[in-house]
Amino acid sequence: MSSIKLYYYPASGPARIALMAARLVGVPLQIEIVDLMKREQFSEAYLKINPQHCVPTLDDDGFILSESRAIACYLADKYGTDDSIYPKDIKKRAIVNQRMYFDCSTLLVKMRAICHPIIFNIENEIKENLRDDFNASLSVLDKYLENNEWVAGEHVTIADTTIFASMSGIFAAGWDLSYFPNIQRWLKNCSNLPGYEEIKEGAKIYGDLVKKNLKQ
Ligand SMILES: N[C@@H](CCC(=O)N[C@@H](CS)C(=O)NCC(=O)O)C(=O)O
């Protein structure tokens, strides 16, 4: 059995980011479920490895790492055999990093601003300004994909698995992508990526939570 453990919860987008990156890199993992609904992230043992009490966390033979995108980079650097997944070339790598930062500082922030109040039953409809804000960011993603098959160029990278996994929950909720033809094409490509089937159920759980509380 592998000595690389990933502490994981399927409905968590960041956890899905780490899992999909591992599948793209092709490194075997031992999955340890941390049930957030049972608040297992607050157990004494888990807090010792991740004081931020969140998933994912990686334990690579005693080397502990949290933050989904940092985990993705680490796995690609340490175990990747295909340089194109996370290029060593400084400029190519900078573009991959830029896409991942765009995800965590913009896309994800705007997606959560919509989904979290709905999931936690504070809102039951999507405010127009939040919808416009998120769509404005999606149009940036669509632009990145205009002349490229993948988000950082002609090769699939950990930026694709990151953005795909990060957005998979709101896409599973049925977000209208009709204005974003390049994203639609990219999503079809993503459906052939390793790990896609494995994270589908978790994305659906998240999407269903959003849909359940939305006023019809
Ligand atoms: N920036 C972190 C965020 C991780 C995160 O927000 N995880 C959430 C689930 S989506 C979590 O575990 N929350 C439980 C808690 O904070 O107690 C990452 O990308 O890894």
Ligand as a Chemical Component Dictionary entry (heavy atoms), coordinates in Angstrom:
data_LIG
# 
_chem_comp.id                   LIG 
_chem_comp.type                 NON-POLYMER 
_chem_comp.pdbx_formal_charge   0 
_chem_comp.three_letter_code    LIG 
# 
loop_
_chem_comp_atom.comp_id 
_chem_comp_atom.atom_id 
_chem_comp_atom.alt_atom_id 
_chem_comp_atom.type_symbol 
_chem_comp_atom.charge 
_chem_comp_atom.model_Cartn_x 
_chem_comp_atom.model_Cartn_y 
_chem_comp_atom.model_Cartn_z 
_chem_comp_atom.pdbx_ordinal 
LIG N1  N1  N 0 -7.406  27.106 0.768  1  
LIG C1  C1  C 0 -7.729  25.763 1.171  2  
LIG C2  C2  C 0 -9.216  25.709 1.468  3  
LIG C3  C3  C 0 -9.704  24.340 1.927  4  
LIG C4  C4  C 0 -11.148 24.400 2.379  5  
LIG O1  O1  O 0 -11.778 25.471 2.373  6  
LIG N2  N2  N 0 -11.688 23.254 2.809  7  
LIG C5  C5  C 0 -13.028 23.226 3.368  8  
LIG C6  C6  C 0 -13.954 22.353 2.544  9  
LIG S1  S1  S 0 -14.240 23.046 0.972  10 
LIG C7  C7  C 0 -12.958 22.586 4.768  11 
LIG O2  O2  O 0 -12.299 21.604 4.956  12 
LIG N3  N3  N 0 -13.676 23.177 5.733  13 
LIG C8  C8  C 0 -13.778 22.678 7.049  14 
LIG C9  C9  C 0 -13.409 23.691 8.097  15 
LIG O3  O3  O 0 -12.916 24.778 7.746  16 
LIG O4  O4  O 0 -13.612 23.403 9.277  17 
LIG C10 C10 C 0 -7.333  24.778 0.060  18 
LIG O5  O5  O 0 -7.411  25.158 -1.126 19 
LIG O6  O6  O 0 -6.908  23.657 0.360  20 
# 
loop_
_chem_comp_bond.comp_id 
_chem_comp_bond.atom_id_1 
_chem_comp_bond.atom_id_2 
_chem_comp_bond.value_order 
_chem_comp_bond.pdbx_ordinal 
LIG N1  C1  SING 1  
LIG C1  C2  SING 2  
LIG C1  C10 SING 3  
LIG C2  C3  SING 4  
LIG C3  C4  SING 5  
LIG C4  O1  DOUB 6  
LIG C4  N2  SING 7  
LIG N2  C5  SING 8  
LIG C5  C6  SING 9  
LIG C5  C7  SING 10 
LIG C6  S1  SING 11 
LIG C7  O2  DOUB 12 
LIG C7  N3  SING 13 
LIG N3  C8  SING 14 
LIG C8  C9  SING 15 
LIG C9  O3  DOUB 16 
LIG C9  O4  SING 17 
LIG C10 O5  DOUB 18 
LIG C10 O6  SING 19 
# 
